[in-house]
Amino acid sequence: MAASRWDPFRELAGLQEGLDRMFRDIDRTRTAQNFISSQWTPPVDIFEAGNLFIIKLEIPEVDKESIDIRMEEDELTISGERRLEQGTEGEQYLRMERGYGTFTRSFSLTKTIDASEIKASIKDGVLRVELPKKEEAKPKKIIIEG
């Protein structure tokens, strides 16, 4: 029996081939219809800036008219829909990775938000929702006497 040298990269190459085959098979089962009628989740950033909490959602190609923002009790819900361009059928796409259809994002808020002063704007495909703090929740400087 001839001795053969062990090559760890040969095993890795076999593993990579198997993974490539698996992902190709998955890709074949994903049709344009899955993307057109599915829900998708836009990425979000949430941060605090002074007396505001700010929520930013990436929602490119979503019409302002299709966005719904609701505040109910202590929950803010943002929903909307991204549609395919008019006159474009799903079968005409060569590759489709972005999701289309409806989206919903909900955020539990603290009681420190002044719901009557919430503002929203959209620019360059980014929805910005500003949530101002109630006056009693804002930090107060205490002056030392004496």
N, C-alpha and C positions, 0 to 999 in steps of 0.2 A: 504494500500500500504506500503510495507516494504521499509525502507530507505536503500540505498546502498552507500557504500563509494566510492568516486571518486578516481580512480587510474590513474595518468597521464602516467605511464609507459605502461599500457594496450593500450592506444591510440598510443603511440610510437611504440609498438610492431606491431600493425596493420599497421601502416605506413611503417615500415620496411618490413613487409611481402609483401605489395603491391609493394614496390620498388624492392625487390628481384625478384618477379614474372615478373615485367616489364623488368629487365635486363636479365633474363633467356630467355624471348621471343625475345629480341633484339639479344642475342647471337646465337639463332637458325637460324636467318635470315642471319647471317654473314657466308659466305662460304669461303673455302680456295681460291676460284677463286677471291673473292674480294681483298684478300691480294696479290695474285700473279700478278694481272694485274693492280693494282691501283698505284697511285702516293703516295709517302710518303715524309715526310719532315724531313731531318736530323736536330738534334739540333745543334746550333751554339753558339760559344763564340766569341766576338769581343772585343779586348782591344788594348791599346796603350803601347808600350814598347820602350822608348827612341825615336829614329828616325824612328820607324816602327809602322804601324797599323797591327795587326795580326788577322786573321780570322781562327778559328778552327772549323771544322765540324766533327761530329761523323758519320762515314760511314763504319761500320764494314762489312766485307765480300763483299766489292765492289772492283772489279778488277781495278787496276791503269789504264788499257787500256780503260776502259769504262767511265772514268772521262774526262769531257771536261770543260776547264776553258777559258773564253773569256772576253776580256776587250773591250768594245765598247763605245766610247765617255766617259761618266763619270759613266758607269755602269759595274760592274763585275758580270758575270753570271757563276755559277758552276752547272753542270748537270752531271748525270750519271745514272747507273742502278744497282740494286742488284737483282741477279737471284737466284732461288732455286738451291740447290745442284743437280748436275747431277744424274739422276737415281731416284730422289725422286718425286713422284707424290703428288699433293696436298691432295688427299684423304687418304694418308698414315699418315698424321699428326694427332696427338691426340689433340693438341692445337696449334694454330697459332696466335700470337699476334703481331709479328714484320711485318712491311709492306715490300712487295717486289715490284719490278717494277722500274719505273723511278723516279728521283727526279730532281728538279731545285730550286736553290736559287739565287736570284739576290740582289745586294747591290749597292745603289747609293753612289758614292764616291765624295769627294771634289776635286777641281782642284789642291790640294797640293800633290797628289800622283804622283810619278815618274813611269808611266806605263811601261817604258822600263826596269825597274829593279825589277819587280814583280817576286817572286820566290814561288814555291809550292813544298811540300814534303808530303809523307804519311808514317806514322809509327803507328803500333798497332791499325789500324782502324780509325786513326784521320788524316784528311787532314789539313795541316797547310799552309796557304797562307800569305806570308809576303809582305806588301805593304809599300815600303819605301817612305818617304816624299821627296819632291823636296828640293834642297839645299836652295832655297829662303824661304821655309816654315819652316825650322829648326830654333829653337830659337837661338838668338845670344846674347852673353854677351856684354854689353856696359861698357866700362872702363871709369871711371870718371877721368878727367884730373885735374891737379892743386893741 
